Amino acid sequence: MACIGASGELTDSARRLLAALDPPAAPDQVAAHVELPLYRVRSGLREMAEAGLVEINDTGACAITALGRSLLHPAT
């Protein structure tokens, strides 16, 4: 699951996952909210964590970072 498209914008699935992280949530809660399989959510969250868009804490809860928030809600 790619999180950033070729032109640098968030993909639709990444946008949905990031939006589901306000407030921070566990992957299973995100999967239920966005109605995607848990394996796809976990994969997407890992990819976005590597890109600096999401932080995953020791308990597995995920939170959107400032970078992720700026891509989700770009200034117009």
C-alpha positions in Angstrom: 0.0 0.0 0.0 1.7 3.2 -1.2 1.2 6.1 1.1 2.5 8.9 -1.1 1.7 9.2 -4.8 4.1 9.9 -7.6 3.4 13.7 -7.4 4.0 13.8 -3.6 0.4 13.9 -2.4 -1.1 11.4 0.0 -3.0 8.4 -1.6 -6.6 8.0 -0.8 -5.9 5.1 1.5 -3.2 7.0 3.4 -5.5 9.9 3.8 -8.2 7.7 5.3 -5.7 6.0 7.7 -4.2 9.4 8.9 -7.7 10.8 9.4 -8.6 7.8 11.6 -5.6 8.6 13.9 -7.2 11.7 15.4 -7.3 10.8 18.3 -4.4 8.2 18.3 -5.6 4.6 18.0 -4.5 1.0 17.8 -4.3 -0.6 14.4 -7.4 -2.8 15.0 -9.5 0.4 15.9 -8.2 2.0 12.7 -9.1 -1.0 10.6 -12.7 -1.0 12.0 -13.0 2.7 11.3 -11.7 2.7 7.7 -13.2 -0.7 6.9 -10.0 -2.2 5.6 -8.4 -5.5 6.5 -6.1 -5.3 9.5 -3.1 -6.6 7.6 -3.5 -3.7 5.1 -3.8 -1.1 7.9 -0.7 -2.5 9.7 1.3 -2.4 6.5 0.2 1.1 5.7 0.9 2.4 9.2 4.4 0.8 9.1 5.1 2.5 5.7 3.8 5.8 7.0 5.9 5.5 10.2 9.0 5.0 8.0 8.0 8.1 6.0 7.6 10.1 9.3 3.9 10.6 8.9 2.9 8.4 11.9 4.5 7.5 15.2 3.9 4.0 16.7 4.5 3.8 20.5 5.6 0.8 22.5 2.0 -0.4 23.1 1.3 -0.3 19.3 -0.9 2.8 19.4 -0.4 5.1 16.4 -0.5 8.8 16.3 -0.3 11.2 13.4 2.9 13.4 13.4 3.1 17.1 12.5 4.4 16.1 9.0 1.5 13.7 8.6 -1.0 16.4 9.7 0.5 19.0 7.3 0.0 16.5 4.4 -3.5 15.6 5.5 -4.5 19.3 5.9 -2.2 21.3 3.6 -2.3 25.1 3.9 -4.2 26.7 1.0 
